[in-house]
Every structure is written in structure tokens, then in C-alpha cells.
């Protein structure tokens, strides 16, 4: 039976990480190991986690390396331990006891599956879908299938999708050996879609497994008003087009979309409350033009 390493990335969030570990402790899949990667927390997360789960390994990083860098350090550790799959979990995710069993059942039966993901529900309403896999739309916009919809069985089919939400990604280590780890230059946001894009380009399948269920807080409204999210999503989408050499036409289209949004947020009175997001977007475009990636210290 394949060995799965579960990687939980914690950053100043012991309460949610402990709740995630509580749910992971109920998993029925027998061949697993758990690693908490502490992403340079400034609180007493490590003490709290160690006190409740003394047998769980903790990899303590000296600084916050973002979603990409933190998870990559965990992946490196897992590969050294000889794992077959890694399951990346956000620290605020709760998993159903049979979720990993369902994911691994498909992974074993589909040897070309590189990345697999569950049906993600909101924590606020446990029957409302947050993600049933993701699709890439015209203009290289990414969208979570089913987001905000009540689950009425409309996404109950095993589906080859464009990407899997980064909150709960099961990754075949053979994929990692072939295409590499997460793109650390992204730091956070859009990295899940980019990794899945590389997987599909290399001939792997990216599969949404509806029988596997997890829950994640619905942060869509919060993210809409977050300058940090605006910055990383805009910059990283442009970095995506450059990294994969999608051509001048695609890059110009994405850049024009951002410039149009920037003009609207700057000139239209209805968006006066968007000034912080406008400034973040302008900084993202500026940083892209000067080839700046990684963590942004100015937002």
C-alpha cells in the first residue's frame, strides 16, 4: 500500500492546525505519516502543537517562505523519507475520515494521475461547495467549479479538471520527480493552477474525486478586499504567462485586463473604497515589469 505523507503548513495558527490534526487523526487510511511545517511563526504554535501531538513531526522554518516555499521544504523532507504521495493541507482544513481512502483508491487505479483533489465544502455551511476542482477560462482566469452552490449531486462525477485547489492537493511523487515542486517565485496564490498546468503538460492527469470530502473556511469575500491577495494573484498570473511562454498575445491580454481594472478603480467614484487594492494592483504590475517575484515586503 502506498505511503502518504500529510503536510500541514502552519503560520501563527495553532488553533486551526490542532483542529486539522484532530480530523487527520480520524483518517481510515493506514499508511500515512504527518508532518507539520511551521512557516516561521512568531507565536507559540510549536509549543501548543507539540503539547497535544508529541509524536507528530514538526519542521520549524526560520522565516515565512509562503505557501510555496513552506510546502516545498515539507515535500523535500517527505521525499527523503521515501513517500509515494504527499497530501498538502492548509492548516484551516478539516478532512472526512474516509477522504484520503477515496483519493488513494483513485490514485492507485489511475497510474497517470499526478494530482488529485477532493470536493471542498465551506465550513460555514457544510453542504455548500467551495471547490469541485478548477477550470481555466478565457483570458487565463481561474475559477473554482461549483463555488457557492448547494451540493445536489451536480458534481458527483470523477472529472479531469484544469487544477485542484491548493487547500487539499494529493500529489504523486513521480510527478514531483518529473516536473519539480511548487514554483517558489509565486510565494502564494495561483501556484496550484501553475503546478497542475505543468502536470498536464507532462502527460499526467489532474483528477477531482467527488467521494472525498474536506471543509475549508469561505474566504472569498475577505480575499476580494485583501490588498495582499490582489497583488499576488495579479502578479503571479502574469508570471505564469511568462514562465510558460504563452506568447505576446496572451500576456498582452492579461496585462490589458489588469490595466482596465486599475483604471476603473482609479477613475470611477463607485470604487473609491478600492484605493488600497488599486495601489496593490499597480505595485503588482510594476513588479512584474521589473521581474520581481517571491515575497513582497511592501503590502
Secondary structure by P-SEA (a helix, b strand, c coil): cbbbbbbbbbcccaaaaaaaaaaaaacccccbbbbbbccccccaaaaaaaaaccccccccccccccaaaaaaaaaaaaaaacccbbbbbccccccccaaaaaaaaaaaacccccbbbcbbbbccccccccccbbbbcccccccccccccccccccccccccccccccbbbbcaaaaaccccccccccccaaaaaaaaaaaaabbbbbbbccbbbbbccaaaaaaacaaaaaaaaaaaaaaaaaacccaaaaaaaaaaaaaaaaaaccccccccaaaaaaaaaaaaaaaaaccccccccc
